[in-house]
Amino acid sequence: MRAMPGRIYAQIHDSRVHQVFGADTLPEWNEHDIEVVDITDLDPPPQVGWFAADGELSGQPIALADQLVAIEQQLLAAVSADIEVDGHAFQADERSRTLLASTATFVAGGGTLPEGFGWRDKDNSLVPMTGAQVTAIHRAIVERNYAAHLAAWQAKDALLGGA
């Protein structure tokens, strides 16, 4: 994303304001790598170290239950986000993951895909697929989802003091 001149932003990391910046300090960033919120109109302006949870920023700790809910919501969003494989974006919501997993299981068990088999991408275009390609998409989703769960576990551990 590109920072708008005159706007002030906060980078959120581990449920805390990690950095406050403007366009002159950080003109652009990858929204998939860091969480950033526009804080220009907030009064008082959030400072480094402030707590962040569920879209709220506070100088005081936000209720633990709210922070745990926010972690779960972030996890759900991460595992349900579209996934890009071989230049195509594929839906990865729960229904799509279930259908893909059953197809990958079929292929792994020695099943042969029908002639002309394909999988629809996010834009609803049919992408011809081999069994290996179905397996590759499934593997990418499994790996991405594990990374998302690992991040959620680490966030919860940090929040709960490693409990």
C-alpha positions as YAML, in Angstrom:
chain: A
units: angstrom
residues:
- id: 1
  name: MET
  ca: [0.00, 0.00, 0.00]
- id: 2
  name: ARG
  ca: [1.07, 3.57, -0.47]
- id: 3
  name: ALA
  ca: [1.04, 6.08, 2.39]
- id: 4
  name: MET
  ca: [-1.00, 9.23, 1.75]
- id: 5
  name: PRO
  ca: [0.89, 12.47, 2.42]
- id: 6
  name: GLY
  ca: [-0.37, 14.18, 5.57]
- id: 7
  name: ARG
  ca: [-1.76, 10.95, 7.05]
- id: 8
  name: ILE
  ca: [-0.29, 9.20, 10.10]
- id: 9
  name: TYR
  ca: [-0.18, 5.42, 10.40]
- id: 10
  name: ALA
  ca: [0.52, 2.85, 13.10]
- id: 11
  name: GLN
  ca: [2.10, -0.52, 12.42]
- id: 12
  name: ILE
  ca: [0.54, -3.19, 14.61]
- id: 13
  name: HIS
  ca: [2.65, -6.18, 15.70]
- id: 14
  name: ASP
  ca: [1.81, -8.74, 18.40]
- id: 15
  name: SER
  ca: [-1.30, -6.74, 19.43]
- id: 16
  name: ARG
  ca: [0.75, -3.58, 20.11]
- id: 17
  name: VAL
  ca: [1.56, -0.37, 18.23]
- id: 18
  name: HIS
  ca: [5.05, -1.13, 17.01]
- id: 19
  name: GLN
  ca: [5.77, 2.00, 14.95]
- id: 20
  name: VAL
  ca: [4.09, 5.32, 14.14]
- id: 21
  name: PHE
  ca: [4.96, 6.79, 10.74]
- id: 22
  name: GLY
  ca: [3.96, 9.03, 7.86]
- id: 23
  name: ALA
  ca: [4.54, 9.02, 4.10]
- id: 24
  name: ASP
  ca: [7.97, 10.61, 4.55]
- id: 25
  name: THR
  ca: [9.14, 7.75, 6.82]
- id: 26
  name: LEU
  ca: [7.52, 4.76, 5.10]
- id: 27
  name: PRO
  ca: [6.05, 5.70, 1.71]
- id: 28
  name: GLU
  ca: [4.77, 2.20, 0.91]
- id: 29
  name: TRP
  ca: [4.48, -1.28, 2.39]
- id: 30
  name: ASN
  ca: [3.12, -4.72, 1.57]
- id: 31
  name: GLU
  ca: [-0.21, -5.08, 3.37]
- id: 32
  name: HIS
  ca: [0.29, -8.86, 3.42]
- id: 33
  name: ASP
  ca: [3.51, -8.51, 5.44]
- id: 34
  name: ILE
  ca: [2.52, -5.93, 8.05]
- id: 35
  name: GLU
  ca: [-0.70, -4.71, 9.63]
- id: 36
  name: VAL
  ca: [-1.11, -0.93, 9.36]
- id: 37
  name: VAL
  ca: [-3.95, 1.33, 10.48]
- id: 38
  name: ASP
  ca: [-4.57, 5.00, 9.70]
- id: 39
  name: ILE
  ca: [-4.49, 6.92, 13.00]
- id: 40
  name: THR
  ca: [-4.61, 10.48, 11.61]
- id: 41
  name: ASP
  ca: [-7.97, 11.38, 13.13]
- id: 42
  name: LEU
  ca: [-7.59, 9.65, 16.50]
- id: 43
  name: ASP
  ca: [-7.44, 11.84, 19.59]
- id: 44
  name: PRO
  ca: [-5.28, 11.31, 21.48]
- id: 45
  name: PRO
  ca: [-2.95, 9.88, 18.82]
- id: 46
  name: PRO
  ca: [-1.80, 6.33, 19.63]
- id: 47
  name: GLN
  ca: [1.83, 5.93, 20.66]
- id: 48
  name: VAL
  ca: [4.36, 3.12, 20.31]
- id: 49
  name: GLY
  ca: [3.50, 0.46, 22.90]
- id: 50
  name: TRP
  ca: [-0.25, 1.08, 22.89]
- id: 51
  name: PHE
  ca: [-2.43, -2.01, 22.85]
- id: 52
  name: ALA
  ca: [-4.32, -3.06, 19.71]
- id: 53
  name: ALA
  ca: [-7.13, -5.58, 19.40]
- id: 54
  name: ASP
  ca: [-10.14, -6.02, 17.17]
- id: 55
  name: GLY
  ca: [-9.66, -2.62, 15.50]
- id: 56
  name: GLU
  ca: [-9.32, -0.79, 18.81]
- id: 57
  name: LEU
  ca: [-6.24, 1.09, 20.04]
- id: 58
  name: SER
  ca: [-5.76, 1.92, 23.71]
- id: 59
  name: GLY
  ca: [-3.06, 3.06, 26.10]
- id: 60
  name: GLN
  ca: [-4.52, 0.54, 28.56]
- id: 61
  name: PRO
  ca: [-4.63, -3.23, 28.06]
- id: 62
  name: ILE
  ca: [-7.65, -4.35, 26.09]
- id: 63
  name: ALA
  ca: [-9.61, -7.17, 27.70]
- id: 64
  name: LEU
  ca: [-7.82, -10.48, 27.35]
- id: 65
  name: ALA
  ca: [-10.93, -12.17, 25.99]
- id: 66
  name: ASP
  ca: [-11.22, -9.51, 23.27]
- id: 67
  name: GLN
  ca: [-7.58, -10.02, 22.31]
- id: 68
  name: LEU
  ca: [-8.04, -13.79, 22.08]
- id: 69
  name: VAL
  ca: [-11.13, -13.30, 19.90]
- id: 70
  name: ALA
  ca: [-9.11, -10.97, 17.66]
- id: 71
  name: ILE
  ca: [-6.39, -13.62, 17.27]
- id: 72
  name: GLU
  ca: [-9.00, -16.21, 16.28]
- id: 73
  name: GLN
  ca: [-10.56, -13.81, 13.78]
- id: 74
  name: GLN
  ca: [-7.15, -13.12, 12.24]
- id: 75
  name: LEU
  ca: [-6.53, -16.86, 12.02]
- id: 76
  name: LEU
  ca: [-9.87, -17.49, 10.29]
- id: 77
  name: ALA
  ca: [-9.22, -14.69, 7.81]
- id: 78
  name: ALA
  ca: [-5.73, -16.05, 7.07]
- id: 79
  name: VAL
  ca: [-6.84, -19.63, 6.42]
- id: 80
  name: SER
  ca: [-9.82, -18.52, 4.34]
- id: 81
  name: ALA
  ca: [-7.91, -16.06, 2.16]
- id: 82
  name: ASP
  ca: [-7.42, -16.81, -1.52]
- id: 83
  name: ILE
  ca: [-4.16, -18.56, -2.38]
- id: 84
  name: GLU
  ca: [-2.02, -18.03, -5.44]
- id: 85
  name: VAL
  ca: [-0.42, -21.02, -7.15]
- id: 86
  name: ASP
  ca: [1.23, -20.99, -10.57]
- id: 87
  name: GLY
  ca: [-0.07, -17.49, -11.32]
- id: 88
  name: HIS
  ca: [-3.70, -18.26, -10.50]
- id: 89
  name: ALA
  ca: [-5.59, -17.14, -7.39]
- id: 90
  name: PHE
  ca: [-7.84, -19.87, -6.01]
- id: 91
  name: GLN
  ca: [-10.53, -19.54, -3.35]
- id: 92
  name: ALA
  ca: [-9.59, -21.20, -0.08]
- id: 93
  name: ASP
  ca: [-12.72, -20.77, 2.01]
- id: 94
  name: GLU
  ca: [-13.90, -23.79, 4.02]
- id: 95
  name: ARG
  ca: [-16.04, -25.24, 1.21]
- id: 96
  name: SER
  ca: [-13.25, -24.88, -1.36]
- id: 97
  name: ARG
  ca: [-10.68, -26.42, 1.00]
- id: 98
  name: THR
  ca: [-12.98, -29.39, 1.64]
- id: 99
  name: LEU
  ca: [-13.58, -30.02, -2.07]
- id: 100
  name: LEU
  ca: [-9.90, -29.66, -2.89]
- id: 101
  name: ALA
  ca: [-8.86, -31.95, -0.01]
- id: 102
  name: SER
  ca: [-11.22, -34.69, -1.18]
- id: 103
  name: THR
  ca: [-9.89, -34.39, -4.74]
- id: 104
  name: ALA
  ca: [-6.27, -34.45, -3.53]
- id: 105
  name: THR
  ca: [-7.05, -37.51, -1.37]
- id: 106
  name: PHE
  ca: [-8.60, -39.23, -4.38]
- id: 107
  name: VAL
  ca: [-5.47, -38.50, -6.46]
- id: 108
  name: ALA
  ca: [-3.13, -39.58, -3.63]
- id: 109
  name: GLY
  ca: [-5.03, -42.87, -3.43]
- id: 110
  name: GLY
  ca: [-4.26, -43.59, -7.07]
- id: 111
  name: GLY
  ca: [-7.41, -42.14, -8.59]
- id: 112
  name: THR
  ca: [-7.31, -40.75, -12.09]
- id: 113
  name: LEU
  ca: [-8.91, -37.40, -12.83]
- id: 114
  name: PRO
  ca: [-11.47, -37.26, -15.64]
- id: 115
  name: GLU
  ca: [-10.37, -36.18, -19.12]
- id: 116
  name: GLY
  ca: [-10.26, -32.37, -19.32]
- id: 117
  name: PHE
  ca: [-10.38, -31.95, -15.53]
- id: 118
  name: GLY
  ca: [-9.95, -28.41, -14.26]
- id: 119
  name: TRP
  ca: [-10.36, -26.26, -11.19]
- id: 120
  name: ARG
  ca: [-11.99, -22.84, -11.27]
- id: 121
  name: ASP
  ca: [-9.85, -19.95, -10.11]
- id: 122
  name: LYS
  ca: [-11.04, -16.91, -8.18]
- id: 123
  name: ASP
  ca: [-12.13, -15.23, -11.44]
- id: 124
  name: ASN
  ca: [-14.24, -18.30, -12.31]
- id: 125
  name: SER
  ca: [-11.93, -19.30, -15.18]
- id: 126
  name: LEU
  ca: [-11.43, -23.02, -15.65]
- id: 127
  name: VAL
  ca: [-7.76, -23.90, -15.13]
- id: 128
  name: PRO
  ca: [-6.85, -27.31, -16.58]
- id: 129
  name: MET
  ca: [-5.30, -29.49, -13.85]
- id: 130
  name: THR
  ca: [-3.27, -32.61, -13.50]
- id: 131
  name: GLY
  ca: [-3.28, -34.67, -10.33]
- id: 132
  name: ALA
  ca: [0.11, -33.18, -9.43]
- id: 133
  name: GLN
  ca: [-1.27, -29.65, -9.78]
- id: 134
  name: VAL
  ca: [-4.26, -30.46, -7.54]
- id: 135
  name: THR
  ca: [-1.82, -31.85, -4.99]
- id: 136
  name: ALA
  ca: [0.37, -28.73, -5.28]
- id: 137
  name: ILE
  ca: [-2.57, -26.41, -4.52]
- id: 138
  name: HIS
  ca: [-3.61, -28.60, -1.60]
- id: 139
  name: ARG
  ca: [-0.04, -28.60, -0.24]
- id: 140
  name: ALA
  ca: [0.21, -24.81, -0.56]
- id: 141
  name: ILE
  ca: [-3.00, -24.43, 1.45]
- id: 142
  name: VAL
  ca: [-1.83, -26.89, 4.12]
- id: 143
  name: GLU
  ca: [1.52, -25.08, 4.46]
- id: 144
  name: ARG
  ca: [-0.10, -21.63, 4.56]
- id: 145
  name: ASN
  ca: [-2.67, -22.76, 7.12]
- id: 146
  name: TYR
  ca: [0.01, -24.29, 9.34]
- id: 147
  name: ALA
  ca: [1.97, -21.01, 9.24]
- id: 148
  name: ALA
  ca: [-1.23, -19.12, 10.18]
- id: 149
  name: HIS
  ca: [-1.91, -21.48, 13.09]
- id: 150
  name: LEU
  ca: [1.70, -21.21, 14.25]
- id: 151
  name: ALA
  ca: [1.42, -17.40, 14.23]
- id: 152
  name: ALA
  ca: [-1.84, -17.59, 16.22]
- id: 153
  name: TRP
  ca: [-0.26, -19.95, 18.76]
- id: 154
  name: GLN
  ca: [2.70, -17.60, 19.16]
- id: 155
  name: ALA
  ca: [0.39, -14.58, 19.56]
- id: 156
  name: LYS
  ca: [-1.61, -16.40, 22.22]
- id: 157
  name: ASP
  ca: [1.58, -17.49, 24.01]
- id: 158
  name: ALA
  ca: [2.85, -13.90, 23.98]
- id: 159
  name: LEU
  ca: [-0.49, -12.65, 25.28]
- id: 160
  name: LEU
  ca: [-0.75, -15.29, 27.99]
- id: 161
  name: GLY
  ca: [2.92, -15.13, 28.96]
- id: 162
  name: GLY
  ca: [3.80, -18.49, 27.44]
- id: 163
  name: ALA
  ca: [1.06, -20.30, 29.36]
...
